[in-house]
Structures are given as structure tokens and as C-alpha cells.
Amino acid sequence: MFFARVNTRIVQLATMLVLLFVSTMACYPEHNQSTFDPHGPVASRQLDIFIWILIGGTIVTVLVLGALLYATFKYRRKDENEIPKQVHGNLKLEILWTVIPALVVLGFSVASINTLFYAADTPDSTENPLTLEAIGHQWWFEFRYPDLEIVTANELHIPIDRPISIKLGSDDVIHSFWIPKLAGKLDMIPLNDNYMWLIADEPGMYYGQCAEFCGVAHALMRFRAIAETEEDFDKWVDGMRTEPNPPITDSEKNGMQVFMGKCS
């Protein structure tokens, strides 16, 4: 019986360690979709509030579990015939453990709301934002640059150090627009436009994902956000505006026909 209990405890401990290890893998900063490696002010603010809430929640958990363990062993029944002393609640203590958590929750609430307002406060025209539209489809993303007359699919090009104002919409069902390293996710709802903004601090390729289950190919609904210098972005714009070379060979012409008939 003793060895059975020991083996059970070992299995439980090993299971907890494995679960802890697996859960920490999601926090690896270098992962393509890790929120622990922000590259923009919006993502940084959201990570800050998450860390503060995590620290506060950890402290509360340790204090509550510590008090529970202390009370369990300190006031356990030692004699079967002994009746524990019956006491009424301590009014001062009850007020204290009600007021302090309320103040903590209030502080976190104010900080969270400020972060939400910050993320929702899209830049105005004086900040020279790049305005674009992101439209969700089953199962791909369409990006429109109204001022530049450019439309792309599953590839978003943005200049660094410049506010990007994004209008979110959907052509069919509810999707969710998310670039973890640049900004938090926001729903794309049919007939109800949402707005968000972001700034990329440095050049790089940032991976985005639909974060709302939208059908059988939801997991494949991904896109790339390519942040580049203003000079490289202007070159990309010029390249997108340049007419492509007409097909010459028969295979190129056949490929053009297939693309226009099936994909365009």
C-alpha cells in the first residue's frame, strides 16, 4: 500500500512537471507568434499589463494557498472528542480582506482600460498614418491600400516607425486579425467595421493569424506582415504599380489563363 501511494505521487508529480514544461513552451519569445517579444508600442503596452496582472495573480495565489495550508495544519482537529472553539468572524479582518482585493482589482482594471483605450485610439491625419483595409475571407486575408490603389492577398507590407491605421471587415463569417508581435487581436465582423493601429519598430517579417474559428481551413488562414524601411516600402509600391511583362511562351500563356480563370 505504501509503495502504491509513493508511485501514485511520483506519477502525479511527473505529470505536473510535464504540463508545466509544455505550457512554458508557449512563452518562448523567439517563436513566430509569441507575444513575449513585442516589436511595436501597442504590443509592448499589452505585454506590460499582462505581466503586471500575472505578477499580481501569482502573489494572490501564493498568499491564499499559504493561508489555507497554515490554517489546515494549525487548526486541524487533534482529538476526536475535542470540539474546536466556536468563534464569530473578525469584523476588522473581514473588512481588510475585502477592501485590499477590491483596491487591487480596481488598479488592474484602470490599467487594463487605459491599455484598451491606447490600442483603440487610432492616429489622426497629423501623424501621417498609412491607411489600409484588411478583409477576412474563408480562408485568406485581403489587404487594400486605398490611397495607393494596391490590393494584395495574405501579404501585408508596412513601413517602420510610421502609424498604420487598419480598417477591419469580413466578407463572410467572423474572423479575427492578429499579429502577435505588433498588436493584439481584434475581430473582423461582417457589416460591422472595426479599427485598430500599430507601429513596427524594426524591419522584419511578422506572422499573422486568424484567431477566430471560421471553418474547416481556419488553421491555414495565415498571412505575413513585412515591415521595411520607408525607402524599401516605396520601392515595393513602385513595383506593384509596374505592369507585369506579358506572357510569351505557351506555358506562360496557359498559366495566365488558369490563374485568371481560377484564382483572380
VMD Tcl script that draws the C-alpha trace (Angstrom):
set ca {
  {0.00 0.00 0.00}
  {2.82 2.39 0.90}
  {4.68 1.79 -2.37}
  {1.42 2.20 -4.32}
  {0.90 5.62 -2.74}
  {4.51 6.59 -3.48}
  {4.20 5.52 -7.13}
  {0.94 7.45 -7.48}
  {2.55 10.59 -6.08}
  {5.54 10.18 -8.42}
  {3.21 9.85 -11.41}
  {1.23 12.91 -10.33}
  {4.41 14.95 -9.81}
  {5.82 13.87 -13.17}
  {2.54 14.75 -14.89}
  {2.53 18.21 -13.31}
  {6.14 18.81 -14.38}
  {5.38 17.73 -17.95}
  {2.33 20.01 -18.11}
  {4.37 22.89 -16.70}
  {7.11 22.30 -19.27}
  {4.62 22.14 -22.16}
  {2.87 25.32 -21.01}
  {6.16 27.24 -20.78}
  {6.99 26.30 -24.38}
  {4.24 28.70 -25.49}
  {6.10 31.55 -23.77}
  {9.27 31.16 -25.85}
  {9.99 34.73 -27.07}
  {11.62 33.69 -30.36}
  {8.53 31.83 -31.55}
  {6.90 33.38 -34.63}
  {3.66 34.07 -32.76}
  {4.96 34.74 -29.27}
  {3.57 37.81 -27.55}
  {6.65 37.93 -25.28}
  {8.79 39.52 -27.98}
  {6.98 42.76 -28.92}
  {8.21 44.87 -31.83}
  {5.81 47.78 -31.52}
  {4.33 50.14 -28.92}
  {0.87 48.54 -28.93}
  {2.23 45.04 -28.35}
  {4.60 46.39 -25.67}
  {1.78 48.06 -23.73}
  {-0.31 44.91 -23.90}
  {2.60 42.78 -22.72}
  {3.25 45.15 -19.78}
  {-0.31 44.90 -18.50}
  {-0.24 41.11 -18.89}
  {2.98 40.85 -16.85}
  {1.61 43.06 -14.05}
  {-1.61 41.04 -13.89}
  {0.42 37.81 -13.90}
  {2.58 39.05 -11.03}
  {-0.45 40.20 -9.04}
  {-2.29 36.94 -9.65}
  {0.76 34.92 -8.60}
  {1.13 36.88 -5.37}
  {-2.57 36.45 -4.53}
  {-2.40 32.72 -5.30}
  {0.65 32.20 -3.07}
  {-0.89 34.18 -0.18}
  {-4.25 32.41 -0.37}
  {-2.74 28.93 -0.65}
  {-0.25 29.76 2.13}
  {-3.05 30.90 4.44}
  {-5.07 27.80 3.56}
  {-2.17 25.44 4.32}
  {-1.38 27.30 7.55}
  {-4.99 27.08 8.74}
  {-5.22 23.41 7.71}
  {-2.27 22.32 9.83}
  {-2.53 24.90 12.61}
  {-6.16 24.31 13.45}
  {-6.61 20.69 12.49}
  {-8.55 18.55 14.90}
  {-6.12 16.72 17.18}
  {-8.55 14.95 19.48}
  {-11.68 13.19 18.25}
  {-13.54 14.17 21.42}
  {-12.41 17.77 21.31}
  {-14.80 20.36 19.94}
  {-12.96 23.31 18.35}
  {-13.55 26.69 19.89}
  {-16.51 28.36 18.23}
  {-15.78 31.99 17.36}
  {-17.58 34.61 15.30}
  {-15.87 36.26 12.33}
  {-13.38 39.06 12.92}
  {-15.00 42.24 11.55}
  {-11.74 44.14 11.07}
  {-10.14 41.20 9.30}
  {-13.15 40.73 7.02}
  {-13.12 44.42 6.09}
  {-9.38 44.23 5.45}
  {-9.52 41.22 3.13}
  {-12.44 42.76 1.28}
  {-11.01 46.25 0.80}
  {-7.47 45.23 -0.21}
  {-8.53 42.83 -3.04}
  {-11.06 45.42 -4.23}
  {-8.32 48.06 -4.48}
  {-6.02 45.63 -6.30}
  {-8.73 44.70 -8.80}
  {-9.57 48.38 -9.27}
  {-5.93 49.20 -10.01}
  {-5.61 46.42 -12.58}
  {-8.95 47.44 -14.12}
  {-7.83 51.05 -14.59}
  {-4.53 49.93 -16.13}
  {-6.31 47.48 -18.45}
  {-8.86 50.06 -19.58}
  {-6.09 52.59 -20.27}
  {-4.34 50.00 -22.42}
  {-7.58 49.27 -24.29}
  {-8.10 52.99 -24.96}
  {-4.49 53.30 -26.10}
  {-4.88 50.41 -28.57}
  {-8.21 51.78 -29.85}
  {-7.02 55.39 -30.26}
  {-6.20 55.31 -33.97}
  {-3.77 58.01 -35.12}
  {-5.15 61.11 -36.83}
  {-4.00 62.67 -40.11}
  {-1.39 64.87 -38.39}
  {0.66 61.77 -37.59}
  {0.82 60.80 -41.29}
  {-0.59 57.28 -40.85}
  {-0.69 54.72 -43.63}
  {-4.36 53.81 -44.02}
  {-5.32 50.38 -45.26}
  {-8.18 47.89 -45.13}
  {-7.97 44.25 -44.05}
  {-10.83 42.00 -45.16}
  {-11.25 38.44 -43.97}
  {-12.39 35.71 -46.35}
  {-12.75 31.97 -46.00}
  {-9.83 31.38 -45.75}
  {-7.46 34.20 -46.67}
  {-6.80 37.86 -45.97}
  {-7.26 40.67 -48.46}
  {-5.33 43.89 -47.93}
  {-6.29 47.11 -49.68}
  {-4.29 50.34 -49.81}
  {-6.94 52.88 -50.89}
  {-4.54 55.81 -51.22}
  {-2.02 53.75 -53.19}
  {-4.55 51.77 -55.28}
  {-2.90 48.47 -54.36}
  {-4.55 45.18 -53.36}
  {-2.67 42.15 -52.02}
  {-3.55 38.75 -50.61}
  {-2.01 37.24 -47.46}
  {0.94 39.63 -47.61}
  {0.98 42.96 -45.83}
  {3.77 45.49 -46.46}
  {4.21 48.35 -43.99}
  {6.91 50.97 -43.37}
  {8.62 51.00 -39.98}
  {8.27 53.84 -37.44}
  {5.03 55.01 -39.04}
  {1.49 54.55 -37.66}
  {-0.57 52.02 -39.60}
  {-4.33 52.61 -39.35}
  {-6.28 49.48 -40.27}
  {-9.98 49.15 -41.02}
  {-11.13 45.59 -40.35}
  {-14.02 43.91 -42.10}
  {-15.25 40.48 -43.19}
  {-16.77 39.20 -46.40}
  {-18.46 36.14 -44.92}
  {-18.15 34.98 -41.27}
  {-16.44 36.34 -38.14}
  {-12.66 36.27 -38.37}
  {-10.02 37.74 -36.05}
  {-7.00 39.79 -37.13}
  {-3.85 39.13 -35.10}
  {-0.15 39.94 -35.48}
  {1.16 38.84 -32.05}
  {4.45 40.75 -32.14}
  {2.85 44.02 -33.31}
  {-0.64 44.25 -31.77}
  {-3.37 42.26 -30.07}
  {-6.17 40.56 -31.95}
  {-9.42 42.21 -32.99}
  {-12.49 40.64 -34.56}
  {-13.43 41.10 -38.20}
  {-17.24 41.13 -38.22}
  {-19.50 41.17 -41.32}
  {-21.33 44.50 -41.76}
  {-19.61 45.95 -38.68}
  {-16.20 47.54 -39.25}
  {-13.57 47.60 -36.50}
  {-10.47 49.79 -36.36}
  {-7.00 49.29 -34.94}
  {-3.49 50.66 -35.36}
  {0.07 49.51 -34.95}
  {3.67 50.55 -35.47}
  {6.60 48.28 -36.33}
  {9.81 49.32 -34.59}
  {12.24 47.49 -36.85}
  {12.35 45.73 -40.22}
  {11.38 42.10 -40.30}
  {8.74 39.56 -41.19}
  {5.94 39.18 -38.65}
  {3.47 36.36 -38.93}
  {-0.26 36.91 -38.53}
  {-3.10 34.50 -37.97}
  {-6.87 34.38 -37.87}
  {-7.64 33.89 -34.17}
  {-11.37 33.12 -34.50}
  {-12.56 29.69 -35.65}
  {-14.08 30.37 -39.06}
  {-14.44 26.99 -40.75}
  {-12.57 23.86 -41.78}
  {-9.48 25.71 -43.09}
  {-9.21 28.13 -40.15}
  {-5.77 26.83 -39.11}
  {-4.42 27.62 -42.59}
  {-5.66 31.22 -42.57}
  {-2.29 32.90 -42.08}
  {-0.51 35.91 -43.53}
  {2.81 37.74 -43.42}
  {3.38 41.33 -42.35}
  {6.61 42.60 -43.89}
  {7.96 45.70 -42.13}
  {10.58 47.60 -44.09}
  {12.23 50.97 -44.26}
  {10.35 53.81 -45.93}
  {12.71 53.59 -48.90}
  {12.13 49.85 -49.38}
  {8.40 50.34 -48.94}
  {8.37 52.98 -51.69}
  {10.24 50.56 -53.96}
  {7.65 47.89 -53.26}
  {4.85 50.34 -54.09}
  {6.55 51.24 -57.38}
  {6.98 47.56 -58.21}
  {3.30 46.85 -57.50}
  {2.29 49.68 -59.83}
  {4.50 48.43 -62.65}
  {2.69 46.44 -65.31}
  {3.89 42.82 -65.45}
  {5.61 41.53 -68.54}
  {3.11 39.87 -70.89}
  {3.32 36.07 -71.22}
  {5.46 34.92 -74.12}
  {5.74 31.15 -74.11}
  {2.78 28.78 -74.44}
  {3.26 27.53 -70.88}
  {3.18 31.11 -69.56}
  {0.01 31.83 -71.54}
  {-1.65 28.65 -70.26}
  {-0.63 29.54 -66.72}
  {-2.08 33.02 -67.17}
  {-5.38 31.55 -68.36}
  {-5.54 29.17 -65.41}
  {-4.77 31.94 -62.95}
  {-7.36 34.35 -64.41}
  {-9.98 31.62 -64.55}
  {-9.41 30.00 -61.17}
  {-7.55 32.42 -58.89}
  {-8.00 36.02 -59.99}
}
mol new
graphics top color blue
foreach p $ca { graphics top sphere $p radius 0.5 }
foreach p [lrange $ca 0 end-1] q [lrange $ca 1 end] { graphics top cylinder $p $q radius 0.2 }
display resetview
